[in-house]
Amino acid sequence: MRFEQLEYLTAVIRHGSLRRAGERLHISQSALSEAISALERELGVPLLERHRAGARVSREGQDLLPLMTEILAGVAQLKAAARDHARTIRVGTVNAGTSSLLVPAVREFGAGHPGTAVDVATLLQAEIQERLIEGRLDVGLINAFPGDELPAALESTVLLRGVPAVCCRTDDPLAAQTTVTVADLRRRPFVAMRPGYLMHRLAQRLFGDDPPPETFSTDGAEMGKTLVATGTGPTILPDYSIAGDPLETAGVITARPLAEEVPPVMMLLVRRRFDRVPAAIADFEETIVRLARSV
């Protein structure tokens, strides 16, 4: 039995088909099927029920799934402990609050831990959660609305609380307004986040079936603010993503509240539920939580 076989099986169960699991794991469907078939032969029980529409876990596989999950969690803890000795912390972020929180946290942590590297990757929220569960990330930074649920394997700490706001150039007519309405935004080219980002969900809710006449899609808050700064159009971001940004402190962009009622937004620090948190990860979390409380 190989550890990869358990990963393959849980991926098929999670994604509902051999094809989708293979795409996520970057292996061929035939290789994936053969690996799981070999595991079935070794265990002597069918683990999947294969059919044209996809594959689902069998009754026997369902009975064994909690044990497989426990094994994978144990391996993830082992990898985390090994990374603690390897001195690398892997952070996934949706790129909000980068200037006000993440960069200062990495800088302060690095000063106190000169032998530890922090590897930061910009990802979609779903990718961050998946990589945390699989043990390919140590810490995630995501945005969430109240009531948003995380997978049971993850736990979170609130870092920042704010509200969605309109981000525009300081010389934009919108900047002269006390508040900005959705109707104001509908009359202008708009910089939108791609599907998978929290602000995409909010924009869909605000605009409904009547979006702005011209929309530019982008990945993440940092690129969104850059497009705003170049005059492409306004966007909607959490206010804590705008305040303290170099473009904001330089007087290029600013934030204005929305006239319409919008839900509050939070930045969460998310990680896998460990029985033991490696010391380096715990120190990084302590640093970023402490800085968040001072922001």
N, C-alpha and C positions, 0 to 999 in steps of 0.2 A: 504494500500500500504506500502511495506517495501522497505527500501533503497537497500537491497540486491537484490531485484527483478530487479531494474534498472541496477545494476552491472552485473547481470546474462545476461540480454538482450544485453547490450553493448558488453559483452564478446562473445556471440554467433555471433553478427554482425561482430566483429573484427576477429574472428577465422573461420567463415564460416560454422560451424556445431555445433550441440549440443554436439557431442562426444568430439571434440577438446576443446571446451569451458569447458566442465566438467572436462577434464584432467587438464587443467590449473587452474581451481578453486578447484580441489580436491573434487568434489562432483559427485554423480552418474548422469548419463544422464537422468534417469527417474525423479529424484528429481529436476533437472534443468528444465526439460520440464514442470513439474507440477507447479513450481513456476512462470514460464512465462505464462502458461495457466491461472493461477489464476489472474495474472496482466491483461491479456487480458479480462477476464470476468469482472473484476472490472472497467476497462476503457471502455468496450463495443466495442472494435475494435480489429481486428487481427493485431498483431505486427510482426509476422513471417510468412513466407510461407515455410512450411515444405515439403520436398521431399526426395527421397532416397539418392540423392547425397549430401544432407546437408540441411542447412536452411539459408534463406536470409531474409533481412528485407522487410516487406510489404510496400505498398505505404503509408498506414496510419502510420506505424512505422517510415518510412523515414521522414514524416512530423513532427513527435514528437521527432525525434532524437536530433535536436538542443536543445530543451528544456530539454531533459534528460541529455545531455552533460553539460548544464549549471547547472543543479541541482547537478550532480556529482562533478563538479568543485567547487561549493559552499560548498559541504560537505567536499571536500579535503581541502579547505581553513579553514573550521571550525576545522578539525582535526589538521591542521598545527598550528593554534592558540592555540589549547589545548596542543599540544606537546611543544609549546613555554613555557607554564606554567609548563608542566611536566618535562622540562629540559632534553630532549633527542633529539639529532640530528642524523638521520640515513643517512649514507653515503654509496653509492654503488660505487665500483671501479673495473676497469679491471686489476688493480695491476701493472700499469706502473707509473713510477715516484714516487713510494712509499717512498723510502729512501730520495730522493732529495726534495720532496715537501709535500706529504701527512703526513708523520710522523712528520716533523717539524711543520706543520700547526696545527695538533691535539695537539701537545705538547704546542705550544704557546697559542692556544685558551684555552686549559685546564687551563693554568696558570692564565689567565685573567678571566676565568669563572669557578671557582672551583665547583659550584653547578650544572654544565651542563655536561652530559655524551655525548660522541660521539661514536656511534655504527657503526663500519665499516664492510661491507660485501663485499667479492670478488665475482663478478658475471660477466656473459657475457654481452656484450653491449646491446643486445636486451632485456635481463632481466632487466637491469638498466632502460632503457627507459620505459618499461612496468610498472615497479613498481613506477616510478616517476609519470606517468600518473594516476595510480590507487591510488596515495597518500600513498604508502607503503614505499617510500624513500623520503627524503628531498633534497638531493644533490647527483649528480652522477658525476663521473670522467671517461671519455671515451677518446679513441683515434679516430682520424678521418683524412681522406684525404681531401684536398680542393675539394669542390663540393659535399661532402656527405651531405645529407639532414636529418634533424631531423623531427619528427612528429610536426605538427603545435601547439600542446599543450605544447611544450617544448621550452625553450630558452637557449642559451649557451654563455659562455665567454671563450675566448682563454686564457689558462694559460701558456702553453709552446709550442714552435715551434722547430722542429728538422727534422732529416732525419732518415730513417731506416738504421741501420748499422749491421755489422756482430759482434756478441758477441762470443768470443772464450777464451780459457785459455791462459794465458800469455806465457806458454811453448809450445803452439800449433804452428806448422810451419806457420799457417796462420797469427799469430801475427807478424812474421818477414816481412810480405809483406806490401807494402805501401797501396795497395788496394786488395780487394778480388773479384774474378769473380764468376759468377754463375757456370761456369765450375768447379772451385775449389770446390765449395760446393757440386756439383753433385758427386764428387769422394769420399765423406766422409759420414759417418753416420750423420744425421741431426736431430736436435731437433726442431720440428714444433709445432706451436700453433694449438689447435683444431679449427674446424669450429666454427664461431661466434666471433673470435678475428680478429682484423684488420690485424695483421701480417700473419694470415692464408691466407687472400685474396691476400696479396702481394706475399707470397711464391708460391701460385697457379699460379699467373701471371708470376713470374720469371722462374719457373721450367716447366710450361706447361705440356706437355705429357711425359716429361723426368725427373722424380724426382730422388733424391738420392737413392742409392740402399737400404739403411736402414734408416727408419724414426721412431723417437720416438715422440709421441704426448703427449702434456701436457696442463694443464690449467694455463694460466697466466704467466706474465713475471717473477715473483719471482721463481716459480718452474722451469721455463726455465733456469734461471741463475744458479740455484742449479745444474741442470743436466749438464750444461756446465762446472761448477766448478768441478764436479766429473769425467770429461773426457768422458762423453757420446757423445759429438759432439758439433759443433757450432750451433748457432741459429741466427735469425734476429729479432732485437728489435729496437724501437725508441732509438736514441742515448741518450736522456734525461733519459731513463730508466736504462741505464748502468752507466753513469757518476754519481759519488757520492755514488753508491751502496757500502755497506760494503765489498763485495767481490772484487769490483774494487779498492777501496782504500787500501785494504789489499794486492793488487798485484796478486790476483788469476785469475781474468778475465779482459779482456780489449775489446775495440771496434776498429774495422777497417772499413773504408768506403767501400761500394760496388763500383766496377768499372763501373757497368751498371747504367744508369740513372734511378732513382727511384723518385716517387713523395714525396714532403715534407709531414710531419706528424705533427699533432697538438694534444695536450691534451686539452680537453674542460671540463669546469665546466658546468654541465647541471642541470637545475631544471625546475619545472612546472611554467608556467606563472601565477603568483599570482597577485591579485589586491593589496594585502598587504603582504609583506615579513615579517614573524615573526622576532623579534629583534635578537634572538639567531642565527637563520639561516643567517641573514644579517651580523652579526658579524663574523661568521665562514667564509662566503664567502669573506668578506673584508680581513680577515687574510690570506687565501690561495691565493687570487689574489695578495696581496702585496708581499708575499713571492715568488710567481712565477715571479714577475717582477724583483726580486733581484737575481734569480737563473741564 
